[in-house]
């Protein structure tokens, strides 16, 4: 489904694609520069994941922006997910800080104030091939090292790298990666055009989830389902 927005911003939903999403803090300020702020974001991501029922394929939280690789949610769409996520983080990190110097009545007056934590728009790239899934995951996991925030990807705790590398279960639920659940891959297709014969779009691969998510690495591609 085509989702129009201001300035002809177009988003493609409802086709079983994964979504590589980038959202930045207001004016690219390092509002996620502290470990506490990044912890709050990760907690909010898990809360919103449970609420809207989507799979987190990968993520990394940087000081001034966030990268996410998500399946489409069972409830609503990725735009609604991002709205809920950004609002939750903003209220927790901005308004709670103001609470120390404002009364409860004053606190709730400026309804638009939490938006100042984030840029209003977010970047959304439809990922519909296995090669792109791998590319986006590598990009995310290498980001902290490239920026000099960590000497190795596994040393940056605010990403999904350790789940892939060491099969650790972190604060964000990624149970789709572990047995007995095996994610299926989508066939390469032309952007924006659903493949009606794609088994990923026809039947679920997880008993409680839709089939939008897919295995992003060769290790999971080669795993065979048990009879």
GIUR-V947122 format. One record per pair of residues at least 6 apart in sequence whose ideal C-beta (glycine too) atoms are under 6 Angstrom apart, sorted by the first residue. I is the first residue (numbers start at 1). J is the second residue. D is the distance in whole Angstrom. If there is no record, write none. Layout:
BEGIN
I_J_D, I_J_D
END
This chain:
BEGIN
1_13_5, 1_14_4, 3_11_4, 3_13_6, 11_124_5, 12_126_5, 12_192_5, 13_77_5, 15_194_5, 16_200_6, 16_201_4, 16_212_5, 17_126_4, 17_128_5, 18_57_6, 18_69_6, 18_71_6, 18_127_4, 19_70_5, 19_78_5, 19_124_6, 20_69_5, 20_125_4, 20_127_5, 20_136_5, 21_68_5, 21_122_6, 21_124_5, 22_67_5, 22_123_4, 23_66_5, 23_122_4, 24_65_4, 24_119_5, 25_31_4, 25_64_5, 26_116_5, 26_117_6, 26_118_6, 28_64_5, 30_63_4, 30_64_5, 31_117_6, 32_38_5, 32_61_6, 32_63_5, 33_63_4, 37_93_6, 38_61_5, 38_158_4, 40_92_5, 40_93_6, 41_61_5, 41_89_5, 42_171_5, 44_85_6, 44_88_4, 44_89_5, 45_172_6, 46_171_6, 46_172_5, 48_84_5, 48_85_5, 49_56_6, 52_73_4, 52_75_5, 52_76_6, 52_81_5, 53_73_6, 53_74_4, 53_75_6, 54_70_5, 54_71_5, 54_73_4, 55_71_4, 55_176_5, 55_213_4, 56_172_5, 56_174_6, 57_69_4, 57_213_6, 58_69_4, 58_137_5, 58_140_5, 58_160_4, 59_68_5, 59_160_5, 60_67_5, 60_140_4, 60_143_5, 60_159_4, 61_158_4, 67_140_5, 69_136_6, 71_212_4, 71_213_4, 72_212_5, 73_81_6, 74_210_6, 82_122_5, 86_118_5, 90_114_3, 90_117_4, 91_114_5, 94_114_5, 94_117_5, 99_107_6, 127_133_6, 129_188_4, 130_185_5, 133_216_4, 134_216_6, 137_216_5, 141_153_5, 141_159_6, 141_161_4, 144_150_5, 144_156_4, 145_153_6, 150_156_4, 153_161_4, 154_161_6, 154_162_6, 154_165_6, 162_168_5, 163_170_6, 163_174_5, 176_183_6, 176_206_6, 176_213_6, 181_206_5, 182_223_6, 182_225_5, 183_205_6, 183_213_5, 183_214_5, 183_215_4, 184_200_5, 184_205_5, 185_214_5, 186_198_6, 186_200_5, 186_214_6, 187_198_6, 189_195_5, 200_211_5, 204_211_5, 205_211_5, 215_221_5
END
